[in-house]
Amino acid sequence: ASLVALDGDGTTTFIITVTAMLPLYKKMGMNLYILSTLALLSIGVMNMTPWGGPTARAISSLQLTTEEVFTPIIPVMIAGILFAVFAAYVLGVKERRRVGIKNHLSLTLDEMHNSNGTDEDEKALLRPKIVIVNALLTILLLIALITSFLPIPVLFMIGFAIALLINYPSLEVQSELIKRHAGNVLAVVGLVFASGIFTGVMNGTEMVDEMAKALVNVIPESMGNHFALITAILSMPFTYFMANDPFYYGILPILAESAQQFGVAKAEMARASILGQPLHVLSPLYAAGYLLVGMLGIDYGTNQKVVMKWAIGSSVFMIFVAGIIGVISF
């Protein structure tokens, strides 16, 4: 998930990661919420890349450079990935006990991939004879995604159309497959529209500006020197309850302006503002999260409860590391 998320797109990360790992999790009887947790922790850190969105917004809203904001944050991102690896270890040890694995794997990779136990409808959809063709198509799609040959939605639509024609020439089968997955697609599309409307209302009514002013007034003057730390902590709930645009273009500039009065640099404020991203990817306004839940077939509310403590832990750990190495001041 961390490697795929280098392109900064959650949808791509979840599609590729879940497609690869879900059959193995199901074959071993593993808890699918663990797969969701680790994927979200990874994208939460990798979303901090300049092309991921939040960092670019912070840079542009405060008129800074990538070198000022992103370069110092790289060691903090490495710490975030190490936290995800730690979470994987802890959850993995618990899961080994739950599924009965002691000191060795009870299944080989070949056995995990074996289609025994798959129902007849799913077996009918398997295309083992054209695995190489599908692999080449996947590789070409990945290359196109990494090189930004075309916009991501266009690439996925073209790739999907080609894959459908190659694997399922029958219009009847194509129609059935599209109907099967239409619910997940519509949920994501609806959420994107809803998120846009919410952001428009927040900006158009100037609610964001008033929230920021109220927040600045609440912070005691004696805490002024700790503005970066306060911003890092506030970035967790703020980016959870609102989209990135209102926070980075509405609230962050006001916080940064106030922080300058206490000698806290804008670059430091920008770095602090992106440390809450692990919790942001759990936001109801984060469309790709619905795709992840839909692909795994798990409950959205339960997923929030399971992942949230790990997401908060990831942010807090990165804030701690950022303070220790001087990326932000405590």
Buried (B, 14 or more C-beta within 10 A) or exposed (E): BBEBBBBBBBBBBBBBBBEEBBBBBBBBEBBBBBBBBBBBBBBBBBBBBBEBBBBBBBBEBBEBEEEBBBEBBEBBBEBBBEBBBBBBEEBBEEBBEEEEBEEEEEBEEEEBEEEEEBEEEEEEEEEEEEEEBEEEBBEBBBEBBEEEEEEBEEBBEEBEEBBBEEBBEEEEBBEEBEEEEEEBEEBBEEBBEEBEEBBEEBBEEEBBBEBBEEBBEEBEEEEBBBBBBBBBBBBBEBBBEBBBBBBBBBBBBBBBBBBEEEEBBBBBBBBBBBBBBBBBBBBBBBBBBBBBBBBBEBEEEEBBEBBBEBBBBBBBBBBBBBBEEEBBBE
